[in-house]
Amino acid sequence: MLDADVIIVGGGLSGLRAALDVSRAGLSVLVVEAGTAVGGRMRTTPHNGFLLDHGFQVVLGGYPELRSVDGLSSLGLMPFDSGARVWRNGRFRELFHPFRHPSKALRALRSGIASPLDLVRLARYSRPRACAHPEPLHETTAESLLRYRFSALFRESFLAPFLSSILLDPLLGADAACARFYLRMFSGAPALLPRQGIQALPELLAQQVGVSHILLHSKAQSATNREVVLSSGERLMARKVIVAADSTASAHLGGPEQTMPQRSARTLYFSAPEPPYHDGVIALNGEKDGPLVSLAVVTNVQPSYAPPGRVLVAANLLGDSTRIPEAEAVSAVRRQLSAWFGSVVSSWEFLRGFAIAAAVPARPRMGAGACSHRGVIFSGDYLSYGSQNGALRAGRAAAQLALEELGSLSAA
Ligand SMILES: Cc1cc2nc3c(=O)[nH]c(=O)nc-3n(C[C@H](O)[C@H](O)[C@H](O)COP(=O)(O)OP(=O)(O)OC[C@H]3O[C@@H](n4cnc5c(N)ncnc54)[C@H](O)[C@@H]3O)c2cc1C
């Protein structure tokens, strides 16, 4: 007897998008998720009245795949300001998006970090293309920034820390197409945070799939084209199986990719009595010193992330700094924050840290996000590109493939 027409392994964004599209086509679905909740890499933990996302993460309002997500307005999304506060040579300098914050646009030039030519080149670099998704250029981001001849100051103090923190890639070895895509997304619409934390986005999809169609605490041990065996020994039967797990888990389930190299990220959360600044921009480390790459005063954007009277600060680290012991990382970050904001930092309380060894795939396939392999459909950001948009796209592609394959099966 069938447990569902389609069984989907993985309740991250990709698996949930696939589940929703399959069920909307009139087929029954069952999502099996190893974790205690849906969301995968988009999880939020409540902590003494704070909401702590498992690694600082934003939703980019310009993502094309968000257009097909119903009910986004129920998430209470609040926008970041489009700009950055860059720490360089002992002080902060401000850069604001010229069209979104016209009254502050001149500060970009007055900051001394960006020349008029840099701004023209930036517009050219992130110019919209016909394609709504990144296409591989086979050029690294670092190479592309040199090719576009940005000034060294603009490149080192703004572009490098900004793109590193988005791509979670301190050396900017990621495909330049991704960097350009993200810059385009950032210049098209603001970055957003949901009222209930980043997990609210996958939770929204899960509600639409229906919680009765999602089995939590259910780890798939093996997957074939019609059967999923859980680690409990339970066997689940379907007409089609989609594996929408991360690249490592997918490889264990017979996926098309060997284990892929991953990029790591670490966020250290602090509670402060007062915000170190009052607007909704990200602070960037425009120098090579210190472990901190970027910092967000989360409650300046979404006050629901902290209890009344407290401020939530997210300090973000990449690369080697994600692997050192947490106490060491906290001390190093405190030293750096004290240089940035002064003695007030001694009143900041460290809440909790999240070090994620496999945050995004370092060399994703940059394809449509799904493929059929030995009768099983595999899906996930690693087959597309490491982002919520890539994962949603991957889920949509997997559902389409499943529906096509089932259509041809029933015709046969
Ligand atoms: C710190 C951090 C910051 C990020 N920042 C951003 C950002 O600002 N903007 C952005 O767009 N993207 C960001 N991303 C990337 C984005 O979160 C991911 O690309 C996206 O969530 C991946 O979704 P997915 O469904 O492909 O994979 P996952 O979220 O990894 O989902 C896979 C699911 O499969 C489950 N699973 C695995 N194995 C099994 C098994 N054997 N049986 C059952 N279930 C299994 C897992 O538990 C998981 O729930 C960030 C990621 C991290 C970690």
PDBQT file of the ligand as one rigid body, heavy atoms in Angstrom, charges set to zero:
ROOT
HETATM    1  C1  LIG A 501      24.463  30.832   8.618  1.00  0.00    +0.000 C 
HETATM    2  C2  LIG A 501      23.729  30.840   7.313  1.00  0.00    +0.000 A 
HETATM    3  C3  LIG A 501      23.413  32.058   6.731  1.00  0.00    +0.000 A 
HETATM    4  C4  LIG A 501      22.729  32.069   5.520  1.00  0.00    +0.000 A 
HETATM    5  N1  LIG A 501      22.365  33.280   5.002  1.00  0.00    +0.000 NA
HETATM    6  C5  LIG A 501      21.548  33.318   3.941  1.00  0.00    +0.000 A 
HETATM    7  C6  LIG A 501      20.971  34.549   3.520  1.00  0.00    +0.000 A 
HETATM    8  O1  LIG A 501      21.150  35.579   4.171  1.00  0.00    +0.000 OA
HETATM    9  N2  LIG A 501      20.184  34.538   2.420  1.00  0.00    +0.000 N 
HETATM   10  C7  LIG A 501      19.943  33.399   1.721  1.00  0.00    +0.000 A 
HETATM   11  O2  LIG A 501      19.230  33.445   0.723  1.00  0.00    +0.000 OA
HETATM   12  N3  LIG A 501      20.449  32.197   2.106  1.00  0.00    +0.000 NA
HETATM   13  C8  LIG A 501      21.226  32.131   3.206  1.00  0.00    +0.000 A 
HETATM   14  N4  LIG A 501      21.702  30.929   3.653  1.00  0.00    +0.000 N 
HETATM   15  C9  LIG A 501      21.487  29.728   2.820  1.00  0.00    +0.000 C 
HETATM   16  C10 LIG A 501      20.092  29.121   2.956  1.00  0.00    +0.000 C 
HETATM   17  O3  LIG A 501      19.697  29.025   4.306  1.00  0.00    +0.000 OA
HETATM   18  C11 LIG A 501      20.119  27.700   2.352  1.00  0.00    +0.000 C 
HETATM   19  O4  LIG A 501      20.614  27.804   1.030  1.00  0.00    +0.000 OA
HETATM   20  C12 LIG A 501      18.750  27.034   2.282  1.00  0.00    +0.000 C 
HETATM   21  O5  LIG A 501      18.074  27.121   3.511  1.00  0.00    +0.000 OA
HETATM   22  C13 LIG A 501      18.952  25.565   1.899  1.00  0.00    +0.000 C 
HETATM   23  O6  LIG A 501      17.709  24.905   1.849  1.00  0.00    +0.000 OA
HETATM   24  P1  LIG A 501      17.652  23.352   1.409  1.00  0.00    +0.000 P 
HETATM   25  O7  LIG A 501      16.245  22.926   1.554  1.00  0.00    +0.000 OA
HETATM   26  O8  LIG A 501      18.302  23.189   0.070  1.00  0.00    +0.000 OA
HETATM   27  O9  LIG A 501      18.584  22.567   2.443  1.00  0.00    +0.000 OA
HETATM   28  P2  LIG A 501      18.455  22.407   4.034  1.00  0.00    +0.000 P 
HETATM   29  O10 LIG A 501      17.949  23.656   4.631  1.00  0.00    +0.000 OA
HETATM   30  O11 LIG A 501      19.780  21.909   4.484  1.00  0.00    +0.000 OA
HETATM   31  O12 LIG A 501      17.347  21.300   4.226  1.00  0.00    +0.000 OA
HETATM   32  C14 LIG A 501      17.630  19.927   4.145  1.00  0.00    +0.000 C 
HETATM   33  C15 LIG A 501      16.764  19.196   5.156  1.00  0.00    +0.000 C 
HETATM   34  O13 LIG A 501      16.940  17.798   4.974  1.00  0.00    +0.000 OA
HETATM   35  C16 LIG A 501      16.956  17.188   6.257  1.00  0.00    +0.000 C 
HETATM   36  N5  LIG A 501      17.633  15.901   6.122  1.00  0.00    +0.000 N 
HETATM   37  C17 LIG A 501      18.942  15.661   5.840  1.00  0.00    +0.000 A 
HETATM   38  N6  LIG A 501      19.175  14.342   5.797  1.00  0.00    +0.000 NA
HETATM   39  C18 LIG A 501      17.998  13.729   6.036  1.00  0.00    +0.000 A 
HETATM   40  C19 LIG A 501      17.606  12.368   6.104  1.00  0.00    +0.000 A 
HETATM   41  N7  LIG A 501      18.487  11.361   5.913  1.00  0.00    +0.000 N 
HETATM   42  N8  LIG A 501      16.317  12.081   6.414  1.00  0.00    +0.000 NA
HETATM   43  C20 LIG A 501      15.406  13.079   6.613  1.00  0.00    +0.000 A 
HETATM   44  N9  LIG A 501      15.736  14.388   6.549  1.00  0.00    +0.000 NA
HETATM   45  C21 LIG A 501      17.015  14.709   6.258  1.00  0.00    +0.000 A 
HETATM   46  C22 LIG A 501      17.705  18.176   7.132  1.00  0.00    +0.000 C 
HETATM   47  O14 LIG A 501      17.437  17.957   8.507  1.00  0.00    +0.000 OA
HETATM   48  C23 LIG A 501      17.132  19.504   6.606  1.00  0.00    +0.000 C 
HETATM   49  O15 LIG A 501      15.985  19.892   7.314  1.00  0.00    +0.000 OA
HETATM   50  C24 LIG A 501      22.387  30.860   4.865  1.00  0.00    +0.000 A 
HETATM   51  C25 LIG A 501      22.701  29.632   5.453  1.00  0.00    +0.000 A 
HETATM   52  C26 LIG A 501      23.342  29.627   6.680  1.00  0.00    +0.000 A 
HETATM   53  C27 LIG A 501      23.597  28.307   7.344  1.00  0.00    +0.000 C 
ENDROOT
TORSDOF 0
